[in-house]
């Protein structure tokens, strides 16, 4: 084979290889709790259009429901009208529903089909022995978690894709700029936003499989692959979590709920659970107390370690955490301007909405970037 033909064959081979470095993410937080219009994350993630393939886009926003801030906002998608009727009977039995409505949408030429979309502002009814509960609880958060798990696992064709207070997720099959237009996100304002552009590689693209993944007020967007999904899933199932969404990223939202809300770990320690120091670095650590703590974390939380290439944004009611894998196989860029902090797969995404940054940097591998709301904000 001559050199020219060999070059052509090699190029054809590379053209047909799976692209495993796709997906784009973006996030912004105002530490002073200034409100940010939904057109900002839409514009930023659209700048990274080519990181996706139209099979998934989504957003999470915090502070968008001030009139119902004390209620859990359940965003639910249904395959058919029949599932709506069954699910609403279940909700009425187990929740006080303050308000319900269709999630507002507008026609978008690139969104050919969508499930039925509704939202419910609810509180638990104070019945700790409700039939769906697998374990006794007096905690409203635990009640909602078990209710969400039951619906997603037991009611066919129904999926709760957001369940936090004063926040919501909006996602589906499409490019994120089209999903934002479809959900009319330019009519929302929040103090934290995250956005995601999906390029499915190992799991199917479907409305429930788009990012972000949420539970209570945790929301996760992720670029990469969680190759430890199997052991992470089995570990979570030991604590009653049910995983039914057919994608690796689902484990991350539930792990955050488990280790921070249930086990009481700090965000900094949680980051060390998900992306721990390598054993060789722990062995070489001269600080004996720190060495023992890191050893204990790896021993106790071994099944919660996230393996594989990843860049992740965790958002919650009062902050955002960005985290890379331990060898930084996926990009994560941070930009700062006044009290605003931006996270992105590419600097271009940040510059699109804030060209005049005070600081821009790439955090080290495995080191979390934590940004919290300022006190009294």
Helices and strands as residue ranges (DSSP letters): H 3-15, E 24-30, E 36-37, H 38-46, G 49-51, E 57-62, G 66-68, E 72-78, H 81-94, E 95-102, E 116-124, H 140-154, E 158-162, E 167-172, H 176-182, G 185-187, E 189-190, E 192-197, G 207-209, E 213-215, E 218-224, H 229-237, H 250-256, I 257-262, H 267-274, H 279-283, H 288-300, G 302-304, E 310-316, E 319-324, E 333-337, E 340-344, H 347-353, E 359-361, E 369-372
